[in-house]
């Protein structure tokens, strides 16, 4: 379609319940190695999905009754989250680094 690889952005979901940081780092490197631009997307639970049930098991029922807890910024800040705000910042930095070097 006339796009260069560098013009292609690939969204990578980070912070999914049960996901490990190394999985996201690996995905970033895979996208960069392919010549595309990785873009980090913070996970937020969506009611009615399969992942929603996992989020409820990990986070507790208050996310079901308080929609603000479903927001990606607040959800990642929960104590049980494996991904902290500084982790998302690091992942975004890692994703940008490849774009700056290209």
C-alpha atoms as a printed R data frame, in Angstrom:
    type eleno elety resid chain resno       x       y      z
1   ATOM     1    CA   UNK     A     1   0.000   0.000  0.000
2   ATOM     2    CA   UNK     A     2   3.051   2.226 -0.169
3   ATOM     3    CA   UNK     A     3   3.881   2.403  3.545
4   ATOM     4    CA   UNK     A     4   7.407   1.833  4.758
5   ATOM     5    CA   UNK     A     5   7.909  -0.532  7.710
6   ATOM     6    CA   UNK     A     6   8.756   2.462  9.927
7   ATOM     7    CA   UNK     A     7   5.329   3.945  9.152
8   ATOM     8    CA   UNK     A     8   3.559   0.853 10.497
9   ATOM     9    CA   UNK     A     9   2.617   0.998 14.184
10  ATOM    10    CA   UNK     A    10   1.898  -2.158 16.147
11  ATOM    11    CA   UNK     A    11  -0.060  -1.889 19.384
12  ATOM    12    CA   UNK     A    12   1.157  -4.080 22.223
13  ATOM    13    CA   UNK     A    13  -1.166  -4.592 25.180
14  ATOM    14    CA   UNK     A    14   0.621  -4.367 28.543
15  ATOM    15    CA   UNK     A    15  -0.717  -5.146 31.995
16  ATOM    16    CA   UNK     A    16  -3.036  -8.026 31.103
17  ATOM    17    CA   UNK     A    17  -3.764 -10.162 34.199
18  ATOM    18    CA   UNK     A    18  -1.102 -12.865 34.416
19  ATOM    19    CA   UNK     A    19   1.148 -11.226 31.835
20  ATOM    20    CA   UNK     A    20   4.862 -10.971 32.619
21  ATOM    21    CA   UNK     A    21   6.990  -7.908 31.884
22  ATOM    22    CA   UNK     A    22   9.389  -9.996 29.757
23  ATOM    23    CA   UNK     A    23   6.524 -10.906 27.419
24  ATOM    24    CA   UNK     A    24   5.966  -7.236 26.639
25  ATOM    25    CA   UNK     A    25   9.697  -6.536 26.276
26  ATOM    26    CA   UNK     A    26   9.951  -9.489 23.889
27  ATOM    27    CA   UNK     A    27   7.007  -8.211 21.840
28  ATOM    28    CA   UNK     A    28   8.588  -4.751 21.619
29  ATOM    29    CA   UNK     A    29  11.841  -6.243 20.354
30  ATOM    30    CA   UNK     A    30  10.010  -8.469 17.866
31  ATOM    31    CA   UNK     A    31   8.155  -5.483 16.397
32  ATOM    32    CA   UNK     A    32  11.352  -3.406 16.280
33  ATOM    33    CA   UNK     A    33  13.270  -6.246 14.613
34  ATOM    34    CA   UNK     A    34  10.548  -6.369 11.951
35  ATOM    35    CA   UNK     A    35  11.125  -2.662 11.308
36  ATOM    36    CA   UNK     A    36   7.755  -1.470 12.615
37  ATOM    37    CA   UNK     A    37   7.024   0.934 15.473
38  ATOM    38    CA   UNK     A    38   5.758  -0.587 18.738
39  ATOM    39    CA   UNK     A    39   3.088   1.354 20.632
40  ATOM    40    CA   UNK     A    40   2.262   0.406 24.204
41  ATOM    41    CA   UNK     A    41  -1.405   0.180 25.099
42  ATOM    42    CA   UNK     A    42  -2.292  -0.096 28.813
43  ATOM    43    CA   UNK     A    43  -4.718  -2.906 29.590
44  ATOM    44    CA   UNK     A    44  -8.030  -1.998 31.142
45  ATOM    45    CA   UNK     A    45 -10.663  -4.641 31.911
46  ATOM    46    CA   UNK     A    46 -13.784  -4.581 29.749
47  ATOM    47    CA   UNK     A    47 -16.962  -6.039 31.254
48  ATOM    48    CA   UNK     A    48 -18.304  -9.085 29.440
49  ATOM    49    CA   UNK     A    49 -14.966 -10.262 28.029
50  ATOM    50    CA   UNK     A    50 -13.035 -13.390 28.967
51  ATOM    51    CA   UNK     A    51 -10.277 -11.213 30.470
52  ATOM    52    CA   UNK     A    52 -12.887  -9.444 32.602
53  ATOM    53    CA   UNK     A    53 -13.391 -12.618 34.641
54  ATOM    54    CA   UNK     A    54  -9.644 -12.908 35.215
55  ATOM    55    CA   UNK     A    55  -9.516  -9.272 36.290
56  ATOM    56    CA   UNK     A    56 -12.335  -9.874 38.782
57  ATOM    57    CA   UNK     A    57 -10.549 -12.899 40.244
58  ATOM    58    CA   UNK     A    58  -7.334 -10.946 40.711
59  ATOM    59    CA   UNK     A    59  -8.708  -7.531 41.621
60  ATOM    60    CA   UNK     A    60 -11.879  -8.237 43.503
61  ATOM    61    CA   UNK     A    61 -15.454  -7.278 42.875
62  ATOM    62    CA   UNK     A    62 -15.105  -3.549 43.537
63  ATOM    63    CA   UNK     A    63 -13.950  -3.029 39.937
64  ATOM    64    CA   UNK     A    64 -17.338  -4.373 38.904
65  ATOM    65    CA   UNK     A    65 -19.258  -1.802 40.941
66  ATOM    66    CA   UNK     A    66 -16.924   1.189 40.469
67  ATOM    67    CA   UNK     A    67 -16.316   1.894 36.774
68  ATOM    68    CA   UNK     A    68 -13.379   4.201 37.547
69  ATOM    69    CA   UNK     A    69 -11.373   1.113 38.551
70  ATOM    70    CA   UNK     A    70 -11.838  -0.118 34.973
71  ATOM    71    CA   UNK     A    71  -9.869   2.861 33.641
72  ATOM    72    CA   UNK     A    72  -6.423   1.808 32.428
73  ATOM    73    CA   UNK     A    73  -4.667   4.474 34.512
74  ATOM    74    CA   UNK     A    74  -6.326   3.423 37.770
75  ATOM    75    CA   UNK     A    75  -6.417  -0.308 37.089
76  ATOM    76    CA   UNK     A    76  -2.631  -0.509 36.671
77  ATOM    77    CA   UNK     A    77  -2.133   1.345 39.967
78  ATOM    78    CA   UNK     A    78  -3.929  -1.351 41.973
79  ATOM    79    CA   UNK     A    79  -1.717  -3.091 44.565
80  ATOM    80    CA   UNK     A    80  -2.131  -6.517 42.949
81  ATOM    81    CA   UNK     A    81  -1.041  -5.303 39.511
82  ATOM    82    CA   UNK     A    82   2.245  -6.741 38.261
83  ATOM    83    CA   UNK     A    83   2.738  -3.578 36.212
84  ATOM    84    CA   UNK     A    84   3.353  -0.308 38.028
85  ATOM    85    CA   UNK     A    85   3.162   3.153 36.431
86  ATOM    86    CA   UNK     A    86   6.971   3.271 36.231
87  ATOM    87    CA   UNK     A    87   6.937  -0.050 34.330
88  ATOM    88    CA   UNK     A    88   4.657   1.445 31.685
89  ATOM    89    CA   UNK     A    89   7.001   4.440 31.433
90  ATOM    90    CA   UNK     A    90   9.980   2.109 30.950
91  ATOM    91    CA   UNK     A    91   8.139   0.093 28.286
92  ATOM    92    CA   UNK     A    92   7.179   3.258 26.401
93  ATOM    93    CA   UNK     A    93  10.786   4.436 26.579
94  ATOM    94    CA   UNK     A    94  12.018   1.103 25.242
95  ATOM    95    CA   UNK     A    95   9.467   1.271 22.410
96  ATOM    96    CA   UNK     A    96  10.508   4.847 21.508
97  ATOM    97    CA   UNK     A    97  14.205   4.039 21.593
98  ATOM    98    CA   UNK     A    98  13.929   1.844 18.529
99  ATOM    99    CA   UNK     A    99  12.034   4.547 16.632
100 ATOM   100    CA   UNK     A   100  14.662   7.166 17.506
101 ATOM   101    CA   UNK     A   101  17.490   4.913 16.334
102 ATOM   102    CA   UNK     A   102  15.826   4.189 12.968
